[in-house]
Amino acid sequence: MSIAGIKVRKPAFEFPMDIRKYWYGGSALKTCFLNSFTLLFPGAESFFVKTVKRYLSELEGENRKEALAFMGQETQHSMQHIKYWENMKQQGYEIETLVSFYNWFIKEVVEKQLDETEQLALTAGLEHYTALLAEIALKGEYFEVSEPVMKKLFEWHAAEELEHKSVAYNVLKQINPDYFLRIRLMLFATIMLITFTGSYTALLLLQEKEIKYYNILMDGIELFLTREGVLFPALEIFFQYFKPNFHPTDCDNLYLTKKVFKD
């Protein structure tokens, strides 16, 4: 099974220094939450590319073409998010330690403790999460309250995650279709995602000179626990991955890319 139309785009975003520090609707919590992804995406996506690239010689036809397009898209995602790091530095955030630690974790823990098929299964699991978050964000039009260039950045990234949502999974199914391998590494992906996004959001917030805890609490409840929040729809999509016959195309969400792309 495959997805048609994976296109490598090169948007060349520019991030003026006058972008508001709290670019997501003026919320410190929500902005820091999304900024944590901006810090984590480059290291994660470099890892994703590596795990798929090592199996290119075993892929043929459409699967190989999609794997190459996947690698191209992920490389562009890393490049564009890294550009915003300079803005974060100018806003007063110390981010080098956070980025360095995550890169160390990928290299010294993930790549040394997991074998190659486990790394591929981890990539497939994390790709389910990126597609999950992309679907929720685009369906709910979450980025409408963002600074215009940040809206374009995250919507472009989200739409491409939906385009290539099956690629790593298809490679895993070809290389090692073992159900328990897939689920075991999905659980590791869950721990990894929650730990890093949660701790990095907190560490960015702790760098604020004045933290308004009430506002952070209210924004956290709104972001995760309300009817419009991300937690409950995320759980529904998350558990789909545990079906023995699951495939990413079971999630009917490709129509959302048409909200972003006209090509």
C-alpha positions as CSV (number, residue, x, y, z in Angstrom):
1,M,0.0,0.0,0.0
2,S,1.3,3.4,-0.8
3,I,0.5,7.1,-0.9
4,A,0.5,8.9,-4.2
5,G,1.9,12.4,-4.6
6,I,4.8,12.8,-2.1
7,K,6.4,15.9,-3.4
8,V,9.7,17.4,-2.1
9,R,9.1,21.2,-1.7
10,K,11.7,23.8,-0.9
11,P,9.8,26.7,0.7
12,A,12.8,28.7,1.9
13,F,11.1,30.3,4.9
14,E,12.4,33.5,6.4
15,F,11.9,34.5,10.0
16,P,12.1,38.2,10.7
17,M,13.3,39.1,14.2
18,D,10.1,41.0,14.9
19,I,8.1,37.8,15.1
20,R,6.4,37.9,18.5
21,K,8.1,35.8,21.2
22,Y,4.8,34.2,22.1
23,W,3.8,33.7,18.4
24,Y,1.0,31.2,19.1
25,G,-1.9,33.4,20.2
26,G,0.2,35.2,22.8
27,S,0.4,32.1,24.9
28,A,3.7,31.3,26.6
29,L,2.8,27.7,27.2
30,K,1.5,26.9,23.7
31,T,4.4,28.7,22.0
32,C,7.0,26.9,24.2
33,F,5.2,23.6,23.5
34,L,5.5,24.1,19.7
35,N,9.0,25.6,20.1
36,S,10.0,22.3,21.7
37,F,9.1,20.5,18.5
38,T,11.2,23.0,16.6
39,L,14.2,22.1,18.7
40,L,13.5,18.3,18.4
41,F,12.5,18.0,14.8
42,P,16.0,18.3,13.2
43,G,17.6,15.6,15.3
44,A,14.6,13.3,15.0
45,E,14.2,13.7,11.3
46,S,17.9,13.2,10.6
47,F,17.5,9.9,12.5
48,F,14.4,9.0,10.5
49,V,16.2,9.6,7.2
50,K,19.1,7.4,8.4
51,T,16.8,4.5,9.4
52,V,15.1,4.5,6.0
53,K,18.1,5.2,3.9
54,R,19.9,2.1,5.1
55,Y,17.2,-0.1,3.4
56,L,17.1,1.7,0.1
57,S,18.9,-1.1,-1.7
58,E,16.1,-3.5,-0.7
59,L,13.3,-1.3,-1.9
60,E,12.0,-1.3,-5.5
61,G,9.6,0.6,-7.7
62,E,7.1,2.9,-5.9
63,N,8.3,2.0,-2.5
64,R,11.8,3.2,-3.4
65,K,10.5,6.4,-5.0
66,E,8.4,7.2,-1.9
67,A,11.4,6.5,0.4
68,L,13.5,8.9,-1.5
69,A,10.8,11.6,-1.4
70,F,10.3,10.9,2.3
71,M,14.0,11.5,2.9
72,G,13.9,14.8,0.8
73,Q,10.9,16.1,2.8
74,E,12.3,15.3,6.2
75,T,15.6,17.0,5.2
76,Q,13.7,20.1,4.3
77,H,11.8,20.1,7.5
78,S,15.0,20.0,9.5
79,M,16.5,22.9,7.5
80,Q,13.5,25.2,7.8
81,H,13.0,24.6,11.6
82,I,16.7,25.2,12.3
83,K,16.3,28.7,10.8
84,Y,14.0,29.7,13.6
85,W,16.6,28.8,16.3
86,E,18.3,32.2,15.7
87,N,15.0,33.9,16.6
88,M,14.8,31.8,19.8
89,K,18.3,32.8,20.8
90,Q,17.5,36.5,20.2
91,Q,14.4,36.1,22.3
92,G,16.7,35.1,25.2
93,Y,16.4,31.3,25.2
94,E,19.4,29.2,25.8
95,I,18.8,26.3,23.4
96,E,22.3,24.8,22.6
97,T,22.2,22.5,25.7
98,L,18.8,21.2,24.8
99,V,19.7,20.5,21.2
100,S,23.0,18.9,22.2
101,F,21.5,16.7,24.8
102,Y,18.8,15.4,22.4
103,N,21.4,14.7,19.7
104,W,23.5,12.9,22.3
105,F,20.5,10.8,23.3
106,I,19.8,9.8,19.7
107,K,23.4,8.9,19.0
108,E,24.4,7.3,22.3
109,V,21.2,5.7,23.5
110,V,18.9,5.1,20.6
111,E,21.4,4.2,18.0
112,K,23.7,2.2,20.3
113,Q,21.0,0.4,22.3
114,L,18.6,-0.5,19.5
115,D,19.4,-2.7,16.5
116,E,18.7,-1.5,13.0
117,T,15.2,-3.0,12.7
118,E,14.3,-1.6,16.2
119,Q,15.4,1.8,15.0
120,L,13.2,1.5,11.9
121,A,10.2,0.4,14.1
122,L,10.9,3.4,16.3
123,T,10.8,5.7,13.3
124,A,7.5,4.1,12.2
125,G,6.0,4.8,15.6
126,L,7.2,8.4,15.8
127,E,5.9,8.9,12.3
128,H,2.5,7.8,13.5
129,Y,2.7,10.5,16.1
130,T,3.7,13.2,13.6
131,A,0.8,12.2,11.4
132,L,-1.6,12.1,14.4
133,L,-0.6,15.6,15.5
134,A,-0.8,16.9,11.9
135,E,-4.3,15.6,11.5
136,I,-5.5,17.1,14.7
137,A,-3.9,20.5,14.0
138,L,-5.1,20.8,10.4
139,K,-8.6,19.5,11.1
140,G,-9.0,21.9,14.0
141,E,-7.3,24.8,12.2
142,Y,-5.1,25.2,15.3
143,F,-2.5,27.4,13.6
144,E,-5.0,30.2,12.7
145,V,-3.9,32.2,15.8
146,S,-0.2,32.0,14.9
147,E,2.1,34.6,13.5
148,P,1.6,34.3,9.7
149,V,5.0,32.8,8.9
150,M,4.8,30.3,11.8
151,K,1.4,29.3,10.6
152,K,2.8,28.6,7.1
153,L,5.8,26.7,8.6
154,F,3.8,24.4,10.8
155,E,1.0,23.8,8.3
156,W,3.5,23.0,5.5
157,H,5.2,20.6,7.8
158,A,2.0,19.0,9.0
159,A,0.7,18.5,5.5
160,E,3.9,16.8,4.4
161,E,3.8,14.5,7.4
162,L,0.4,13.3,6.2
163,E,1.7,12.8,2.6
164,H,4.5,10.5,3.7
165,K,2.8,8.9,6.7
166,S,3.0,5.4,5.3
167,V,6.6,5.4,4.1
168,A,8.5,4.2,7.2
169,Y,5.7,1.8,8.1
170,N,5.8,0.2,4.6
171,V,9.6,-0.2,4.9
172,L,9.2,-1.8,8.3
173,K,6.5,-4.2,7.0
174,Q,8.9,-5.3,4.2
175,I,11.9,-5.7,6.4
176,N,10.4,-7.1,9.6
177,P,6.6,-7.3,9.9
178,D,6.6,-8.7,13.4
179,Y,3.7,-7.2,15.3
180,F,5.4,-7.2,18.8
181,L,8.4,-5.4,17.4
182,R,6.2,-2.7,16.1
183,I,4.2,-2.3,19.3
184,R,7.2,-2.6,21.6
185,L,8.9,0.3,19.8
186,M,5.7,2.3,19.6
187,L,5.6,2.2,23.4
188,F,9.3,3.4,23.5
189,A,8.3,6.2,21.0
190,T,5.5,7.2,23.3
191,I,7.8,7.5,26.3
192,M,10.4,9.3,24.3
193,L,7.9,11.8,22.8
194,I,6.2,12.7,26.1
195,T,9.5,12.9,28.0
196,F,11.2,15.3,25.6
197,T,8.3,17.5,24.6
198,G,7.2,17.8,28.2
199,S,10.6,18.5,29.7
200,Y,11.7,20.8,26.9
201,T,8.5,22.8,27.1
202,A,9.1,23.2,30.9
203,L,12.7,24.1,30.4
204,L,11.9,26.8,28.0
205,L,9.2,28.2,30.3
206,L,11.6,28.2,33.2
207,Q,13.8,30.6,31.2
208,E,11.0,33.2,31.3
209,K,11.7,36.1,33.7
210,E,8.1,36.3,34.8
211,I,6.0,33.1,34.8
212,K,2.3,33.5,35.3
213,Y,1.4,30.1,36.6
214,Y,-2.3,30.6,36.5
215,N,-2.1,31.4,32.7
216,I,0.1,28.4,32.1
217,L,-2.3,26.1,34.0
218,M,-5.4,27.4,32.1
219,D,-3.6,27.2,28.8
220,G,-2.5,23.6,29.6
221,I,-6.0,22.6,30.4
222,E,-7.3,24.2,27.2
223,L,-4.5,22.6,25.1
224,F,-5.0,19.1,26.4
225,L,-8.2,18.5,28.4
226,T,-11.0,20.4,26.8
227,R,-13.2,19.2,24.0
228,E,-11.1,21.3,21.5
229,G,-7.9,20.0,23.1
230,V,-5.5,17.4,21.6
231,L,-5.5,14.6,24.2
232,F,-8.8,12.9,23.5
233,P,-8.6,12.8,19.6
234,A,-4.9,11.8,20.0
235,L,-5.8,8.8,22.1
236,E,-8.3,7.6,19.5
237,I,-5.8,7.8,16.7
238,F,-3.0,6.4,18.9
239,F,-4.8,3.2,19.7
240,Q,-5.5,2.5,16.0
241,Y,-1.8,1.6,15.7
242,F,-2.3,-1.4,18.0
243,K,-4.6,-3.2,15.6
244,P,-2.7,-6.2,14.2
245,N,-3.8,-5.3,10.6
246,F,-3.3,-1.5,11.0
247,H,-2.0,0.5,8.1
248,P,-1.5,4.3,8.1
249,T,-3.9,4.6,5.1
250,D,-6.7,3.5,7.4
251,C,-6.7,7.0,8.7
252,D,-8.6,9.0,6.2
253,N,-6.8,12.4,6.5
254,L,-5.1,13.1,3.2
255,Y,-7.8,15.5,2.2
256,L,-6.4,17.9,4.8
257,T,-3.3,18.4,2.7
258,K,-5.5,20.2,0.2
259,K,-6.1,22.9,2.8
260,V,-2.4,23.7,2.6
261,F,-1.2,22.8,-0.9
262,K,-2.6,23.9,-4.2
263,D,0.0,21.9,-6.3
